Amino acid sequence: MVSYLETKEWLVFRLYNNKYAIPGKEVSSLFQIPDVTVLQNYDKKVRGLIKYQNKIIQLIDIKKVLNIKSTQDEIKEFEELMDARLQDHVVWLKRLEEKVLNDSNDELVTDPHECAFGKWYDSYNPESYNILFISTFKKFDRPHKAIHQIAHKVDELLKTGEKQKAIDLIKAVKDTDLKQMIEYFDIIKQSFKESKKEIVIAFTNGDTILSFPVDEVMSIEDIKDISEETVTNSSVNSNFITAVGKRKNEEVVFIINQKIFFEQYGYKK
């Protein structure tokens, strides 16, 4: 506990939705994540090896160590979600076309706010991502609504026996609005991935150097009210976290015990 009290400069960083800290004096460098050499049949909590100051060091996947959803998993899940929501509309237009060709009474969702994508779109907050993500996200609104709205136009054409015009209308929407949505989905997936670029923290205990990637480096600051007792009552359950403190703005910050990292993942210079 004495070492915590003596430490006045903590490097505070973010992993997913929580803030963490390690002693600033043990941080040797901060840099954007470089190329990573993946190690086969190795500890899954080690993402691989990276080059640092002409040395090869281990890149520890701290999110896996702390049982947090990894950045790679976040990206994969988002891409799969976007692919599924795009496929929904490809299938929706196909069903609408089959309805026209087969004179069926198939009921389709015509309200753009009620489909799976619409519900996600209305509730999602894009403001924490980059400008390209935000601007592309907003562009979805027009073509998405246009796709759903043609169901009413198709019904009107069918009532007057204009089946070919209905088919031509669906084709036109595929070539314009759906094509635009495909383009936006590609941009937003890539933009999401770009927004998840991590910062590597390299830290040392004198004769050993390790590194791990974080979502964001917040600041170097003093941490107050550090307590080892409250860690057992926190939402984080890990042997690598041995104390909990508060930032100046009263946010809870979890204190990383870097000594355990060196004990488990020590890699000599």
N, C-alpha and C positions, 0 to 999 in steps of 0.2 A: 504493500500500500504506500510505503514511503516513496518509492520510485514514481508512482502516479502523482503524488503531491509535488514532487520536485520537478516534474515535467511541465513546462509552461507553454511550449509550442507543440501543438498537435496538428498533424496533417489530417484534415477532415475530407472524406470522400463519400460518394453515393454509390450504392449497389441496389438497383431496382428502386424500392420505395423507402429504404432506410439509409441512415447516415452512420458512418463508421470512422474510427480514428486510430492512427498509430503515431508514436513519438516522431516529431519532425526531425530530430537530430539523427535518426537512423535512416532517413530517406536520402538516398544518394542521387536519384534522378527521376524526372518525369518525362515521358515521351510517348508519341503515338505508337500504337502497336505495329511492330514490323512483321516481316514474313516469319511464320512459325513452322519449324520442322516438327511434324507430328511423330511421336514415338509409338511404334506398334507394340502391342502386348505389354503396355506399361501402365502404371498407376493412372486411372482415368481422371484423377483430380489434377494431374499434370497435363496441361494442354500441349506442351512440347518444349522445344529449345529455341531460344532466340539469341541473336548476336547483340552484345552490349559492350561497348568500349573495347572492341577487339577480343572479347571473351565470349564464350558460349555459356549461357545460364538457363536455368529452368523457368518456365512461365507457369506458375501455379494457377489453376482455375479456381479462384477464391469463391466463386459462386457455388461451385460443386462442393467445395470444402464446407461452406456454411449452409448447404442444403437450400440454396436459392436457385430459382429458375435461371439457367444459363442464357447468355446473350444469343448464342447459336439457336437455342430452343425457342427463344422469343421471336427471332427472325423466321425460323421454320414455321412456327405456329401462325404467325401473321401471313406469311406467303400462302400457306395452306388455306387459311380463312379467305383470303382474297381470291384464290383460285376457285374455291367452292362457291363464293358469291357470284363470280363471273359465270361459272357453269350453270348456276340457277337461271340466269337470264338467257343463256344459250338454249337451255331446255325449255324455258317459258315460251320463247319465240317459236321453237319447234312444235310445241304443243298447240300453240295458236294456229300455226300453219296446218297442222293435222286436223284441227277443229274445222277449218275452212274446207279442206279437201274431203273430209269424211262426213261433213254435215253433222258433227256431233254436238252435244250440249255440255261439253267439258267446261267446268267452272274454273276460271283463272283469277289470280289475285290482280285486281286492277288498281288498287290503291298503292302507290309507291312507298307509302309509309308502313305498309303491312307486310311486305315481303321481308325475308331474312336480312337482305342487304339494307333495306330501308330502315329497319329497326336498329341495326348496328350503326348506320350512318347518322341517324338522328340522335343517338346517345353517345357517340364517340367524340372525344375532345382532341383535336389535332394540334393544339397550340404549343405543346411541349416539343414538337418536332421542327425540322428546318423549313425554310420558306417554300421550297419546291414542294414539299409534302403538303403544306397548308394550302397553297394555291391550287395544286392538282386536286386535293380533296374537295375543295369547293366547286370545282368544275364538274364533278359527278352529278350534281343536282339536275341540270338540264337534260342530258341524254337519258338519265335514269327515269325521270318523269315521262319523257317522250316515249320511251319503250312501253311503259305500262298504259299510257293514254291511248295507244293505237288500238287496244282491245275494244274500246267503245266505237272507234271509227270503223273497225272491221265488222262489228255487229251491225252498224248502220248500213254498210255496203251489202251485207248478206241479206238484210231485210228487203233491199231493193233488187236482189238477184245479181248483184255485181261481184260475183265470186273472183273473177280474174283481177279486178281492181284491188280486191282485198289481198290477194296473193302478192300482187305487185307492191302494195303498200308494205307488207311484211318484209319483202325482199329489200325494199328501199331503206327500211329501218335497220336491217342487218348490215347494209353497206355503209350506213352513216352513223346512227346513234350507238349501235352495238360495237361497231368498229372503234368509235371514240372511247367507249368504256373499256375495251380491251387495251387500248393505248394508255388510258389513265391507270388501269390496274398495273400495267407493267412499270409505269413511272413511279407509282406510289410504293410498289414493292421495293424497287431499287432505292428510292428515297428513304424509306423506312430503314433499310439496311445501312445506308450512309449515315443516318442519324444515330445509329448504334455503334459507331466507331469508338473503341475504348482507348483509355489512357493507361499506360503501364507505369506502375510505381515500382522502382527498383530500390531495395532496402538492404542494409548490411548490418552485421554484428561485429565487424572488424576483419574476420578472416573468411567469411562466407557471404555470398550475395545471392539474393533471390528476387523474384519479381512476380507481380500479379496484375491483371488488367481490371480497371474499374470503369463504371459508367461515366463518372464525372468527378473531377477534383474540385472541391468546394473552396477551401481556404486553409491557411495556417492560423491557428488561434488557440487561446487558452480554453480548457474545458473545466467546468466547475462541477461541484457536487458529485464527484466520482465515488461510486460505491460498488464494492464487490458483491454485496449482499443482494442488491436488486436484480442482478443478472439472472438469478434463478426464477424470478417472477416475470421476466421479459418474454416477448413474443419470439425471441431468437433462442434457439437451443443448439449450442455448439461449444465444444471444449476450447475452441480458438478464441472465444470471447470470455474475458474474465472480469469485466467491469462495465458499468453503465454510468454515463455522465450527462451533462447538459451543456449545450452551446449557449452563446450569449443571447440568442433569440428564444431560449428555453426549449429548443428541439432536443429530443433524446438522441444521444450518440452512443454507439456500442464500441467499447475499447477492445481492439484486436491485440491478442497476446502473440506478438511476433516471435517470441522465444520458442513457442511450440512449433511454429513454422520451420524454424531452423532445426529443431530437434527431429522433425519428421521428413523435411525436404532439403536438408543441408546439402549444398553443392559447392565444393571447394573451388576457389579461384584457380 
